[in-house]
Amino acid sequence: MYYNNQDIRLEEMPIPKIGFGELLVRVEACGICGSDVMEWYRVKRAPLVLGHEIAGEIVKVGEGVERYKNGQRITASHHVPCNTCHYCLTGHHTVCETLRRTNFDPGGFAEYVRLPAINVDRGVYPLPDSVSFEEGTFTEPLACVLRGQRIAQMQPSLSVLVIGSGITGLLHIQLARAMGASKIVATDVNEYRLKAALKFGADATFYASEDIPRRVREVNDGMLADRVIVCTSASSAIIQALKSVERGGTVLFFAPTEQGITIPLSLNELFWRNEVTLTSSYAGSPSDHVAALKLIRSHTINVKEMITHKLGLADTGLGFQLVANPKDSIKVIIEPQK
């Protein structure tokens, strides 16, 4: 039960009761997302059970469910779209009002979760035998990354700068490499994560405190980056991104900032003269989840080696600290059954 980042309590709750069209899932693994530790965003709804990057086994099938059975290994989406509104029909599933209202009951940091009928209908993905529960938890975050790079119109032969080499930054690096990027540069404030960025596909890494536009030019044939992906909420990173994007390039704001953050923009320099595109991305659509699971199954994206910590439910508080104050951690997974 989440009260704040420093107050995570182990509490007893009844096992959720399921109804028509619903599933009861025993959670075997649930990843801690960076958004879980965004205290300014989460604490106003506390106390609540967080956790949305789940993988587990179906233990009870509600009346009317025909596609799934007891014992089946799955991962699932906590947010699902209606597929019929203006936003869904124009390809913007992740701003659908239904998607924003849907969720698990209670949350992935629990032994059992109830999947509402709408989630069962359009947000359950069977895990192949070759994909572990731990690997399955990456389906949702990788789906978000897939959608982000699609919106940024990632293409082969483009140069990429990833600002922030946490879990999402590393997934962006791997996907950009799989997409045929010509050069990938990554930054961070943490040496451990800079080494991880090299391991997972970056060509060069630099501390965020350096003159990043100059450093990018040094390793990219004198040019800035065609695509800049901002995976940190630091205001300085946003300014850095705007200075590091090549003419005709795109900046993808992938990580949210705290509320009230504003930045100055030179409309003439960025847009009129240099044709720079600024865009953002939130969540992933059902098709992104399907594609993400295929990339995980094929090992095109190496998620297994990104896991640095696996903890039991009673140690979820420690997990939150590892994610909120990262030093030598990348992906922290909670295993409620252990």
Backbone torsions as a table, in degrees:
resi	resn	phi	psi	omega
1	MET	NA	121.6	-176.6
2	TYR	-88.9	125.4	172.0
3	TYR	-110.4	-42.6	169.1
4	ASN	-164.7	-179.2	-174.6
5	ASN	-62.9	-24.6	-179.8
6	GLN	-100.5	-0.4	-175.4
7	ASP	-133.6	86.3	177.3
8	ILE	-114.3	118.9	-172.5
9	ARG	-113.5	143.0	173.6
10	LEU	-87.1	113.8	-176.3
11	GLU	-128.5	150.2	177.0
12	GLU	-86.0	135.9	176.1
13	MET	-135.3	154.3	174.2
14	PRO	-66.5	147.9	172.5
15	ILE	-65.1	129.7	-177.1
16	PRO	-58.1	141.6	174.4
17	LYS	-92.5	135.7	-177.7
18	ILE	-102.2	155.1	178.7
19	GLY	-119.2	-161.3	-177.9
20	PHE	-59.6	130.5	175.9
21	GLY	77.7	6.7	-174.1
22	GLU	-106.9	167.5	177.8
23	LEU	-129.8	146.2	169.1
24	LEU	-107.8	126.3	-175.6
25	VAL	-119.4	130.8	171.3
26	ARG	-84.6	117.5	-176.0
27	VAL	-77.1	121.5	177.7
28	GLU	-97.9	-27.6	179.5
29	ALA	-156.6	143.6	177.0
30	CYS	-147.7	121.4	179.8
31	GLY	-77.8	147.5	172.4
32	ILE	-88.6	119.5	-179.2
33	CYS	-88.1	151.6	175.3
34	GLY	-57.9	-30.4	179.2
35	SER	-70.6	-22.8	177.9
36	ASP	-63.9	-29.2	-176.8
37	VAL	-101.6	11.2	172.9
38	MET	-77.7	87.2	-170.5
39	GLU	-59.8	-39.2	-179.3
40	TRP	-60.0	-27.0	-177.8
41	TYR	-90.7	-36.5	-172.6
42	ARG	-88.8	-37.7	-166.2
43	VAL	-66.0	-25.2	-179.0
44	LYS	-69.4	-16.0	177.8
45	ARG	-105.6	1.2	-178.4
46	ALA	-69.9	154.3	-1.6
47	PRO	-80.8	144.2	177.5
48	LEU	-158.1	162.8	176.3
49	VAL	-95.6	116.7	178.7
50	LEU	-89.9	-174.0	176.8
51	GLY	108.6	112.0	-179.8
52	HIS	-130.3	-6.3	179.7
53	GLU	-96.1	74.6	-168.9
54	ILE	-103.9	156.3	166.3
55	ALA	-146.6	140.9	-176.9
56	GLY	-170.9	-163.1	-175.6
57	GLU	-124.7	134.8	177.6
58	ILE	-69.9	127.1	-179.9
59	VAL	-116.5	-11.5	176.9
60	LYS	-154.7	134.2	-176.7
61	VAL	-113.8	126.0	-179.9
62	GLY	-74.1	158.4	177.5
63	GLU	-58.0	138.2	178.8
64	GLY	93.2	-11.0	178.7
65	VAL	-87.8	121.3	-177.4
66	GLU	-115.4	-21.3	-174.3
67	ARG	-83.0	-16.7	-174.5
68	TYR	-127.2	158.4	-175.3
69	LYS	-141.7	162.8	176.5
70	ASN	-58.5	140.6	178.2
71	GLY	87.5	-6.3	-178.2
72	GLN	-76.5	135.5	178.8
73	ARG	-87.7	130.0	-175.1
74	ILE	-143.2	164.6	158.5
75	THR	-123.3	166.5	-173.7
76	ALA	-152.2	156.3	174.3
77	SER	-89.7	134.1	175.3
78	HIS	-81.2	-31.7	176.1
79	HIS	-109.1	130.1	177.4
80	VAL	-133.1	147.1	-176.9
81	PRO	-88.1	167.7	178.2
82	CYS	-80.2	-26.4	-179.6
83	ASN	72.1	6.2	-177.7
84	THR	-128.4	-12.7	-176.4
85	CYS	-78.8	174.4	179.2
86	HIS	-55.4	-43.0	-176.1
87	TYR	-68.1	-44.7	178.4
88	CYS	-63.0	-42.8	-176.6
89	LEU	-70.9	-16.0	175.8
90	THR	-106.1	16.0	173.8
91	GLY	85.0	11.6	-179.5
92	HIS	-110.7	58.1	-176.4
93	HIS	-57.3	-31.5	-171.8
94	THR	-81.9	-1.4	171.2
95	VAL	-109.2	10.8	176.0
96	CYS	-64.2	137.8	179.8
97	GLU	-63.6	-36.3	178.7
98	THR	-63.5	-42.5	179.5
99	LEU	-58.7	-38.5	-177.3
100	ARG	-73.5	-19.1	-178.3
101	ARG	-96.0	-21.5	-174.4
102	THR	-80.9	153.4	-179.9
103	ASN	-171.5	172.3	173.6
104	PHE	-79.3	165.5	172.9
105	ASP	-127.8	111.8	0.5
106	PRO	-91.4	-36.9	-177.8
107	GLY	173.3	166.3	-171.8
108	GLY	-70.5	-18.5	176.6
109	PHE	-87.0	61.1	-179.4
110	ALA	-153.9	162.2	-179.6
111	GLU	-72.5	-31.7	-178.8
112	TYR	-137.5	144.7	173.2
113	VAL	-131.2	146.8	173.5
114	ARG	-95.8	129.9	174.1
115	LEU	-98.1	114.4	178.1
116	PRO	-59.2	160.2	-174.8
117	ALA	-56.9	-38.1	-178.6
118	ILE	-67.2	-34.8	175.9
119	ASN	-68.6	-39.1	178.1
120	VAL	-63.5	-39.2	-177.3
121	ASP	-66.0	-37.9	-172.0
122	ARG	-140.2	21.9	-178.1
123	GLY	-148.2	28.2	177.9
124	VAL	-117.1	133.4	-174.9
125	TYR	-130.6	109.9	178.8
126	PRO	-59.7	137.5	178.0
127	LEU	-86.8	127.9	172.8
128	PRO	-61.3	153.5	180.0
129	ASP	-57.5	-29.4	-176.5
130	SER	-80.2	-6.5	-179.1
131	VAL	-106.1	120.6	-179.5
132	SER	-73.1	165.7	175.3
133	PHE	-59.4	-42.5	-178.9
134	GLU	-61.4	-43.1	177.7
135	GLU	-66.7	-35.1	-179.4
136	GLY	-62.0	-26.9	-179.7
137	THR	-66.6	-16.1	179.8
138	PHE	-81.7	-6.4	-176.3
139	THR	-58.7	-48.2	-178.0
140	GLU	-66.3	-50.5	179.3
141	PRO	-62.7	-36.3	177.9
142	LEU	-68.6	-34.3	175.7
143	ALA	-60.1	-41.0	178.0
144	CYS	-62.4	-41.6	179.9
145	VAL	-66.4	-41.7	177.5
146	LEU	-58.1	-46.9	-179.7
147	ARG	-64.2	-40.7	179.5
148	GLY	-59.7	-46.0	-178.9
149	GLN	-71.1	-29.2	174.9
150	ARG	-66.4	-43.8	178.2
151	ILE	-63.5	-36.3	178.5
152	ALA	-77.9	0.2	179.4
153	GLN	54.8	51.6	176.2
154	MET	-63.9	136.5	-178.7
155	GLN	-139.4	160.1	174.4
156	PRO	-60.6	150.9	174.5
157	SER	78.5	0.8	177.7
158	LEU	-83.8	150.3	173.2
159	SER	-90.5	145.5	-172.5
160	VAL	-132.8	135.7	171.2
161	LEU	-116.4	122.0	177.1
162	VAL	-107.7	116.4	-179.1
163	ILE	-98.4	108.3	-176.1
164	GLY	104.4	110.6	-173.4
165	SER	-109.2	41.3	169.5
166	GLY	-77.2	-160.9	-175.2
167	ILE	-59.2	-44.8	-178.8
168	THR	-70.7	-37.3	176.9
169	GLY	-60.9	-41.5	179.5
170	LEU	-67.9	-36.4	175.4
171	LEU	-65.6	-39.7	176.9
172	HIS	-63.2	-40.0	178.4
173	ILE	-61.2	-47.8	-178.9
174	GLN	-63.6	-41.9	-178.9
175	LEU	-68.9	-40.4	177.6
176	ALA	-61.3	-38.1	176.5
177	ARG	-64.7	-43.7	178.4
178	ALA	-64.1	-28.7	179.8
179	MET	-82.4	-2.6	175.1
180	GLY	90.4	28.4	177.6
181	ALA	-58.4	142.1	-178.2
182	SER	-79.1	-33.4	-179.4
183	LYS	-151.1	132.6	178.9
184	ILE	-124.2	121.2	177.4
185	VAL	-114.6	138.0	-179.5
186	ALA	-128.7	149.8	177.3
187	THR	-129.2	160.4	173.0
188	ASP	-171.3	171.8	175.3
189	VAL	-97.6	-6.4	-170.7
190	ASN	-113.8	123.0	-178.4
191	GLU	-62.4	-38.5	179.7
192	TYR	-58.0	-42.7	-178.3
193	ARG	-75.0	-30.1	174.8
194	LEU	-64.6	-39.4	176.3
195	LYS	-65.9	-37.9	177.3
196	ALA	-64.3	-38.4	179.4
197	ALA	-60.6	-41.2	176.6
198	LEU	-64.7	-41.4	-179.6
199	LYS	-60.9	-38.3	-174.5
200	PHE	-97.2	13.3	167.8
201	GLY	127.5	-4.8	178.3
202	ALA	-71.6	144.7	177.1
203	ASP	-84.3	-30.4	-179.0
204	ALA	-151.2	149.1	177.6
205	THR	-133.3	149.7	179.2
206	PHE	-143.0	150.3	173.1
207	TYR	-66.3	142.5	-177.5
208	ALA	-62.6	-21.1	-179.0
209	SER	-77.0	-10.4	-179.3
210	GLU	-77.9	172.8	175.1
211	ASP	-79.1	88.6	-170.7
212	ILE	-64.6	-43.8	177.1
213	PRO	-56.0	-42.7	179.0
214	ARG	-65.3	-41.8	-178.7
215	ARG	-66.4	-37.8	177.8
216	VAL	-63.6	-44.3	178.6
217	ARG	-60.1	-37.0	-177.8
218	GLU	-62.2	-33.9	-175.8
219	VAL	-106.2	0.9	-174.6
220	ASN	-126.3	42.5	175.6
221	ASP	55.2	38.0	175.5
222	GLY	82.0	1.8	-176.8
223	MET	-109.2	156.4	171.6
224	LEU	-79.9	-174.7	-173.5
225	ALA	-88.0	138.2	176.3
226	ASP	-69.3	-35.2	178.1
227	ARG	-130.4	128.0	175.9
228	VAL	-117.0	124.5	-177.8
229	ILE	-115.2	117.2	-175.9
230	VAL	-95.7	110.8	-176.5
231	CYS	-113.2	29.3	176.5
232	THR	-143.2	153.4	-176.9
233	SER	-90.5	-0.6	-176.8
234	ALA	-63.9	130.9	179.3
235	SER	-60.2	-36.4	179.9
236	SER	-62.4	-32.1	179.0
237	ALA	-68.2	-34.8	179.4
238	ILE	-65.9	-46.4	178.0
239	ILE	-61.3	-41.7	178.8
240	GLN	-60.5	-41.4	-180.0
241	ALA	-61.6	-42.6	-178.3
242	LEU	-65.9	-27.3	179.3
243	LYS	-86.7	-10.0	-172.6
244	SER	-107.6	-0.8	-176.1
245	VAL	-93.6	136.0	-179.0
246	GLU	-74.4	158.4	174.8
247	ARG	-55.5	134.3	-178.2
248	GLY	79.5	3.7	-176.7
249	GLY	-89.1	-176.4	-176.5
250	THR	-134.0	137.5	171.9
251	VAL	-109.0	123.2	176.8
252	LEU	-103.3	115.3	176.1
253	PHE	-88.1	99.5	-173.4
254	PHE	-92.8	-33.6	-178.9
255	ALA	-98.3	138.6	176.7
256	PRO	-77.3	155.0	173.6
257	THR	-99.7	170.5	171.2
258	GLU	-65.4	158.3	-177.6
259	GLN	-63.3	144.2	175.7
260	GLY	89.3	-1.9	-179.5
261	ILE	-75.8	127.3	175.8
262	THR	-128.3	156.1	179.5
263	ILE	-135.8	148.5	176.8
264	PRO	-78.4	141.8	178.5
265	LEU	-128.1	136.0	172.7
266	SER	-93.8	101.6	-176.3
267	LEU	-60.6	-40.3	-179.1
268	ASN	-65.4	-49.6	-175.4
269	GLU	-67.0	-45.5	-175.9
270	LEU	-75.6	-49.9	-168.5
271	PHE	-98.7	-56.4	-173.5
272	TRP	-68.0	-46.1	-177.1
273	ARG	-84.9	-37.8	-169.3
274	ASN	-111.3	-3.2	174.6
275	GLU	52.4	43.7	177.4
276	VAL	-84.6	138.6	177.2
277	THR	-104.9	129.4	173.5
278	LEU	-109.6	128.4	-178.7
279	THR	-145.3	171.5	-179.3
280	SER	-144.0	171.0	-177.8
281	SER	-150.2	142.9	178.0
282	TYR	-134.9	127.7	173.0
283	ALA	62.3	-167.0	-180.0
284	GLY	-141.1	151.5	178.5
285	SER	-84.1	167.9	176.7
286	PRO	-55.3	-39.8	180.0
287	SER	-66.1	-31.2	176.3
288	ASP	-66.4	-37.1	177.7
289	HIS	-64.5	-41.7	178.9
290	VAL	-62.2	-46.0	-179.8
291	ALA	-64.9	-39.4	-179.6
292	ALA	-61.9	-43.5	-179.3
293	LEU	-64.5	-34.7	176.8
294	LYS	-66.5	-39.0	178.6
295	LEU	-67.2	-35.5	177.2
296	ILE	-69.7	-44.5	-178.8
297	ARG	-62.1	-38.5	-177.8
298	SER	-81.6	-5.2	-176.9
299	HIS	64.4	19.1	172.6
300	THR	-62.3	-37.9	172.6
301	ILE	-110.5	120.1	-177.3
302	ASN	-85.6	98.8	-179.1
303	VAL	-96.1	-28.0	-175.0
304	LYS	-57.4	-42.4	-176.4
305	GLU	-79.0	-1.8	176.5
306	MET	-86.9	-12.1	-178.8
307	ILE	-79.7	118.5	-179.9
308	THR	-107.6	-23.2	-177.7
309	HIS	-142.4	135.2	172.2
310	LYS	-125.9	121.4	-173.0
311	LEU	-127.4	153.7	174.5
312	GLY	-77.2	169.9	-176.1
313	LEU	-58.8	-38.2	-178.6
314	ALA	-66.4	-17.9	-179.2
315	ASP	-102.6	18.5	-180.0
316	THR	-59.5	-36.7	177.6
317	GLY	-58.9	-42.8	175.6
318	LEU	-61.6	-41.3	178.5
319	GLY	-59.3	-41.4	178.3
320	PHE	-62.6	-39.4	178.9
321	GLN	-66.2	-38.0	178.5
322	LEU	-63.7	-35.2	-179.7
323	VAL	-81.9	-39.7	-178.3
324	ALA	-71.3	-30.5	-179.2
325	ASN	-128.3	67.4	-172.2
326	PRO	-69.6	134.7	174.2
327	LYS	-127.8	-63.2	178.9
328	ASP	-124.0	37.4	178.3
329	SER	-124.3	149.0	173.3
330	ILE	-120.3	-71.0	179.2
331	LYS	-115.6	126.1	178.0
332	VAL	-109.5	126.2	-177.6
333	ILE	-119.6	134.4	175.7
334	ILE	-97.2	133.2	178.2
335	GLU	-116.1	92.8	-172.8
336	PRO	-59.8	-22.9	-176.1
337	GLN	-88.8	0.4	-176.1
338	LYS	-115.2	NA	NA
